[in-house]
Structure formats: structure tokens, C-alpha cells
Amino acid sequence: MSALTKTDFHFKGQKSVYHGKVRDVYFVEDDKLVMVATDRISAFDVILPKGIPFKGQMLNQIAAKFLDATTDICPNWKLACPDPMVTVGILCEGFPVEMIVRGYLCGSAWRAYKNGVREICGVKLPEGMKENQKFPTPIITPTTKAEIGEHDADISKEEIIARGLATAEEYETLEKYTLALFERGSQIAAERGLILVDTKYEFGKHNGVIYLMDEIHTPDSSRYFYAEGYKEKFEKGEPQKQLSKEFVREWLMDNGFQGKEGQQVPEMTDEIVNSISGRYMELYEQITGETFAKEDSENLAERIEKNIAAYLG
């Protein structure tokens, strides 16, 4: 099984290209971007040395499904998916913040809470909460969008407005869309026997209109719990069965890697790579309720370039 870890395409009307941690983004003409979901995988802000077969296809197809399932809530950037690993969309000027929404107290929010923090991003947290407990209502804890090599930083609604990252009116729209998208994502997850725990959304503007951008509700951008057994595990204080990229981080930590200086990424054997691919497939099928259909992975770059060029015409 081959994996796509780099692209170097040149399309008609192409202005520039940006190589992110996982996605390669081609800016075409003045109003379009072509987002290629590669098979790269990152953890602790580090791109791991080997790609994961079919990961790009799975993430792109999950995001496309959720973008299509939420068009009644807000406009989004997607125009077409000319290839299973590609989304072509409207070029928006992104807000320099990520809207993180949490339905449950876990992850970094729990670590902060456990250390006595009772306010995150200007949101006050109730006393006496336990790990993985559901919030009375979902909370929004935005972060700044960091430059490459830097970490995202928590920021409050008040700071976002004061720093001019969004106007008060724009922020109100971002908040409204975020909560409505999270509610829809939670409903869809519940139908699949899952709990959408937390996720992030990115927004931008095009011709003065706010659009939802990037991926949504994928296991790379979201955390899911299995609904079955949640209550029992919570009451016993046991870890929840998760559906997210967390298992990759756990494997790295078990092998002495947390992205810190001087640490080496453990060897990624074929067995490890294939097991990660298998777990992503499980995530895909659980989240979408559909069997994953593997596309032909021979000559991936050639196929993708051909399909994009045909779409761009």
C-alpha cells in the first residue's frame, strides 16, 4: 500500500502553494483553493516520518460528508471533490482564531482544571467537576492560530474583539455557527453510537460573507467517545473508550516521544503503519456509518493531478 506524503503540482492559474502539516493547499486564480489531504500524520506538532495509507482519503471524505450535512446552518467553502483526497473550495480570508467547542471536561481543559484552573478563555467552570463530565451547556474556548513551529494559545472572546481579530458582530456569528454545528455533529454522532466530545472549527470571509472552512468533525480535529459504557466508566473514574487520533499520541508517549527537544520519533515499522491505517478505517466507518471503499493507491500523485486538472478545466 502506498501513501502520499508530498505533492508538487503546477496547475493552470496557480498563484502559490502552502504545505501544511497534513494538507497541501494550492491557490488557483484569485478565488479558489485546492486542498489535497495527504497521508502525512502529525502529533505533538511534528510530522511523523511515514505516511498512513488511505488516511488522506478518509479524512477528506469524512469532512466532505459533514460539510454537505451542515449547509443549512452556514455557508461553507466546499465547491467539489474532484478526487477522493481533494476538496476544491472558495478562497476565504481566514479569521486568525480557531473556535474550539467542548461538550465535556477532558484533555487539556481537564489537566488545567485538575491543577486548580476555574476559568478557560474567559469561561468560568463549575466547581466539583470530574474528568470526562458533561458541561451543563457546551463551552467555547478559542485559540489563536499559531505561526508554523509555534503553539496555539488560548484567547478569550473579549481579547479577540479588543485585538481586532473579529468585530463583536462577527464574533457573535462565529459563536452562533459554532454552537449550531456542534449540536448537529452531536446529533449525527449519537445516531452512530458516539458522543462528540470536543472539536474545532475555522471560519473565514469571502465577499463580506462568513464561511465555514477547512475540515470538520474528522478524528484529526475532533474527539469522540463511544456512548455505550460511557456512564459506567465515568462513574468508576475509568478512561473512556475514544475515537480520535489520541491512540497515535499514546503510542508515541509509550515510546518516549512527546515532541520535546532531543527526543527521537520511535521507529515506524510497517506493522505500526498498517495498524494506524486500520484504526483510521475503524474511525471512518464508525463516524460515517458506511463501509470504507479503498481507492486504487497506485500512482496516487498522477491520479490526483489528472483529476484536479480536469476539474479546473
C-alpha positions as CSV (number, residue, x, y, z in Angstrom):
1,M,0.0,0.0,0.0
2,S,1.5,3.3,-1.0
3,A,1.0,6.6,0.9
4,L,1.1,10.2,-0.5
5,T,3.5,12.2,1.6
6,K,4.3,15.1,-0.7
7,T,2.9,16.9,-3.7
8,D,4.4,19.2,-6.2
9,F,1.7,20.1,-8.7
10,H,1.5,23.0,-11.2
11,F,-2.0,23.9,-12.3
12,K,-3.2,26.4,-14.8
13,G,-3.8,29.7,-13.0
14,Q,-1.9,28.6,-9.9
15,K,-0.7,31.5,-7.8
16,S,1.1,29.8,-4.9
17,V,1.2,26.7,-2.7
18,Y,1.2,26.1,1.0
19,H,2.4,22.8,2.5
20,G,0.8,22.3,5.9
21,K,1.4,19.5,8.4
22,V,-1.2,17.3,6.7
23,R,-2.7,19.2,3.8
24,D,-1.1,20.8,0.7
25,V,-3.1,23.9,-0.4
26,Y,-2.8,25.2,-3.9
27,F,-4.1,28.7,-4.6
28,V,-5.6,29.0,-8.1
29,E,-6.6,32.2,-9.8
30,D,-7.9,34.7,-7.2
31,D,-10.8,32.9,-5.7
32,K,-10.1,29.2,-5.4
33,L,-8.1,26.9,-3.4
34,V,-7.3,23.2,-4.0
35,M,-6.8,21.3,-0.7
36,V,-5.0,17.9,-1.0
37,A,-5.4,15.8,2.1
38,T,-2.1,13.9,2.0
39,D,-1.3,10.7,4.0
40,R,1.0,12.6,6.3
41,I,0.3,12.3,10.0
42,S,1.4,14.7,12.7
43,A,1.4,14.6,16.5
44,F,2.9,17.0,19.1
45,D,3.3,19.5,16.2
46,V,5.7,17.1,14.5
47,I,5.2,15.4,11.1
48,L,5.9,11.7,11.6
49,P,8.4,10.1,9.1
50,K,6.0,7.8,7.4
51,G,2.6,8.4,5.8
52,I,-0.5,6.3,6.7
53,P,-2.1,4.6,3.6
54,F,-5.7,5.9,2.9
55,K,-5.6,8.4,5.8
56,G,-6.0,11.4,3.4
57,Q,-8.9,9.8,1.5
58,M,-10.7,9.0,4.8
59,L,-10.2,12.5,6.3
60,N,-11.2,14.2,3.1
61,Q,-14.4,12.1,2.7
62,I,-15.5,12.5,6.3
63,A,-15.0,16.3,6.1
64,A,-16.9,16.4,2.8
65,K,-19.9,14.5,4.3
66,F,-20.1,16.8,7.3
67,L,-19.7,19.9,5.1
68,D,-22.6,18.7,3.0
69,A,-24.7,17.8,6.1
70,T,-24.4,21.3,7.5
71,T,-25.1,23.7,4.6
72,D,-28.4,24.7,6.1
73,I,-26.6,26.0,9.2
74,C,-24.0,28.2,7.5
75,P,-22.3,28.5,4.1
76,N,-19.0,26.6,3.7
77,W,-16.1,26.8,1.3
78,K,-16.5,23.4,-0.5
79,L,-17.3,23.5,-4.2
80,A,-16.3,20.0,-5.3
81,C,-14.3,16.9,-4.5
82,P,-12.7,16.0,-7.9
83,D,-10.7,13.3,-6.3
84,P,-11.2,11.2,-3.1
85,M,-8.2,13.0,-1.5
86,V,-9.1,16.6,-2.7
87,T,-11.5,19.3,-2.0
88,V,-11.7,22.4,-4.2
89,G,-13.3,25.4,-2.5
90,I,-13.8,29.2,-2.2
91,L,-10.7,31.1,-1.1
92,C,-11.6,32.9,2.1
93,E,-9.7,35.3,4.3
94,G,-9.5,33.3,7.5
95,F,-10.1,34.6,11.0
96,P,-6.8,34.1,12.9
97,V,-8.6,32.1,15.6
98,E,-9.8,28.5,15.9
99,M,-13.2,28.1,17.5
100,I,-12.8,25.2,19.9
101,V,-16.0,23.9,21.4
102,R,-16.2,21.4,24.3
103,G,-19.2,19.4,25.5
104,Y,-17.2,17.5,28.1
105,L,-14.3,18.3,30.5
106,C,-11.3,16.4,29.2
107,G,-7.9,16.7,27.5
108,S,-6.1,20.0,28.1
109,A,-9.1,21.5,29.8
110,W,-9.2,18.7,32.4
111,R,-5.5,19.0,33.0
112,A,-5.9,22.7,33.7
113,Y,-9.0,22.1,35.9
114,K,-7.2,19.4,37.9
115,N,-4.5,22.0,38.7
116,G,-7.0,24.4,40.1
117,V,-7.9,26.5,37.0
118,R,-11.5,27.5,37.1
119,E,-11.6,29.8,34.1
120,I,-10.6,29.0,30.5
121,C,-10.6,31.6,27.8
122,G,-12.9,33.8,29.9
123,V,-15.4,31.0,30.5
124,K,-16.0,30.2,34.2
125,L,-16.1,26.5,35.1
126,P,-18.3,25.0,37.8
127,E,-16.7,23.6,41.0
128,G,-16.6,19.9,41.7
129,M,-16.4,18.6,38.2
130,K,-14.8,15.2,37.3
131,E,-12.8,14.1,34.3
132,N,-15.0,13.4,31.2
133,Q,-18.0,15.0,32.8
134,K,-20.5,16.7,30.5
135,F,-20.8,20.5,30.8
136,P,-24.2,21.9,31.6
137,T,-24.0,23.5,28.1
138,P,-21.1,23.3,25.6
139,I,-18.4,25.9,26.1
140,I,-16.3,27.8,23.5
141,T,-12.6,28.1,24.3
142,P,-11.0,29.7,21.2
143,T,-7.3,29.7,20.5
144,T,-5.1,31.9,18.3
145,K,-3.9,30.3,15.0
146,A,-0.2,30.0,15.6
147,E,2.5,30.5,13.0
148,I,4.4,27.4,11.9
149,G,6.5,26.0,14.7
150,E,4.6,27.8,17.4
151,H,1.8,26.6,19.7
152,D,-1.8,27.8,19.6
153,A,-2.6,30.0,22.6
154,D,-5.9,30.3,24.5
155,I,-7.7,33.6,24.0
156,S,-11.0,35.0,25.3
157,K,-13.9,36.4,23.3
158,E,-13.1,39.9,24.8
159,E,-9.4,39.7,23.7
160,I,-10.4,38.6,20.2
161,I,-12.6,41.7,19.8
162,A,-10.1,44.0,21.6
163,R,-7.3,42.9,19.3
164,G,-9.4,43.3,16.2
165,L,-9.2,39.6,15.2
166,A,-13.0,39.8,14.7
167,T,-15.6,42.5,15.3
168,A,-18.2,42.0,18.1
169,E,-20.8,41.3,15.4
170,E,-18.6,38.8,13.5
171,Y,-17.7,37.0,16.8
172,E,-21.4,36.7,17.6
173,T,-21.9,35.0,14.2
174,L,-18.9,32.7,14.8
175,E,-20.3,31.7,18.2
176,K,-23.8,31.1,16.8
177,Y,-22.4,28.9,13.9
178,T,-20.0,27.0,16.2
179,L,-22.7,26.0,18.7
180,A,-25.2,25.0,15.9
181,L,-22.5,23.0,14.1
182,F,-21.6,21.2,17.3
183,E,-25.2,20.4,18.0
184,R,-25.6,18.9,14.5
185,G,-22.4,17.0,14.9
186,S,-23.5,15.7,18.3
187,Q,-26.9,14.5,16.8
188,I,-25.2,12.7,13.9
189,A,-22.6,11.1,16.3
190,A,-25.5,9.9,18.6
191,E,-27.1,8.1,15.7
192,R,-23.8,6.2,15.3
193,G,-23.5,5.3,19.0
194,L,-20.9,8.0,19.6
195,I,-20.5,11.2,21.7
196,L,-18.9,14.2,20.1
197,V,-16.8,15.4,23.0
198,D,-15.0,18.4,21.5
199,T,-14.0,19.8,18.2
200,K,-12.7,22.8,16.4
201,Y,-14.0,25.0,13.5
202,E,-12.3,27.5,11.3
203,F,-14.1,30.4,9.6
204,G,-13.2,33.0,7.0
205,K,-14.8,35.7,4.9
206,H,-15.4,35.9,1.2
207,N,-17.1,39.0,-0.3
208,G,-18.2,40.0,3.2
209,V,-19.9,36.7,4.0
210,I,-18.7,34.4,6.8
211,Y,-17.9,30.8,5.6
212,L,-17.0,27.6,7.4
213,M,-13.6,26.5,6.2
214,D,-11.2,23.5,6.4
215,E,-12.2,20.1,7.7
216,I,-15.0,19.4,10.2
217,H,-15.8,16.5,12.6
218,T,-12.9,14.3,11.5
219,P,-10.9,12.3,14.0
220,D,-8.0,14.7,13.5
221,S,-10.0,17.7,14.6
222,S,-12.4,16.1,17.0
223,R,-12.6,13.8,19.9
224,Y,-15.4,11.1,20.1
225,F,-16.3,8.7,23.0
226,Y,-18.3,5.5,22.5
227,A,-21.8,6.2,24.0
228,E,-22.0,2.6,25.2
229,G,-20.3,2.2,28.5
230,Y,-19.7,6.0,28.9
231,K,-21.9,6.3,32.1
232,E,-20.4,3.2,33.8
233,K,-16.8,4.3,33.0
234,F,-17.5,7.9,34.1
235,E,-18.9,6.7,37.5
236,K,-16.0,4.4,38.1
237,G,-13.5,7.1,37.1
238,E,-12.1,4.9,34.3
239,P,-10.7,6.2,30.9
240,Q,-13.4,6.4,28.2
241,K,-13.2,4.4,25.0
242,Q,-12.1,7.1,22.5
243,L,-12.4,7.5,18.8
244,S,-9.7,10.1,17.9
245,K,-6.1,10.4,17.0
246,E,-5.2,10.1,20.7
247,F,-4.1,6.5,20.1
248,V,-1.2,7.7,18.0
249,R,-0.1,10.2,20.7
250,E,-0.3,7.4,23.3
251,W,1.9,5.1,21.2
252,L,4.5,7.9,20.8
253,M,4.4,8.6,24.6
254,D,4.8,4.9,25.4
255,N,7.9,5.0,23.3
256,G,9.4,8.1,24.9
257,F,8.4,10.8,22.4
258,Q,6.4,13.9,23.2
259,G,7.9,16.3,20.6
260,K,10.4,17.7,23.1
261,E,13.9,18.7,22.1
262,G,16.4,15.9,21.8
263,Q,13.6,13.2,21.6
264,Q,13.6,10.8,18.7
265,V,10.4,9.6,16.9
266,P,10.2,5.8,17.5
267,E,10.7,3.6,14.5
268,M,7.5,3.3,12.4
269,T,7.5,-0.3,11.3
270,D,5.2,-1.5,8.5
271,E,3.2,-3.2,11.2
272,I,2.7,0.1,13.2
273,V,1.9,2.0,10.0
274,N,-0.7,-0.6,8.9
275,S,-2.3,-0.8,12.4
276,I,-2.7,3.1,12.4
277,S,-4.3,2.8,8.9
278,G,-6.6,0.1,10.2
279,R,-7.6,2.3,13.2
280,Y,-8.4,5.2,11.0
281,M,-10.6,2.9,8.9
282,E,-12.5,1.9,12.0
283,L,-12.9,5.6,12.8
284,Y,-14.2,6.3,9.3
285,E,-16.8,3.5,9.4
286,Q,-18.0,4.3,12.9
287,I,-18.3,8.1,12.2
288,T,-20.0,7.8,8.7
289,G,-21.9,4.5,9.2
290,E,-20.5,3.4,5.8
291,T,-18.0,0.8,4.7
292,F,-14.8,2.4,3.6
293,A,-14.0,1.8,-0.1
294,K,-10.3,1.9,-0.7
295,E,-9.4,3.8,-3.9
296,D,-6.6,2.5,-6.1
297,S,-3.4,3.7,-4.4
298,E,-1.0,3.1,-7.3
299,N,0.4,6.3,-8.8
300,L,-1.5,8.5,-6.4
301,A,0.1,11.8,-7.3
302,E,-0.6,11.2,-11.0
303,R,-4.2,10.3,-10.4
304,I,-4.8,13.4,-8.2
305,E,-3.1,15.8,-10.6
306,K,-5.1,14.5,-13.5
307,N,-8.4,14.7,-11.6
308,I,-7.8,18.3,-10.4
309,A,-6.6,19.5,-13.8
310,A,-9.8,18.0,-15.4
311,Y,-12.0,19.8,-12.8
312,L,-10.2,23.1,-13.3
313,G,-10.7,22.7,-17.0
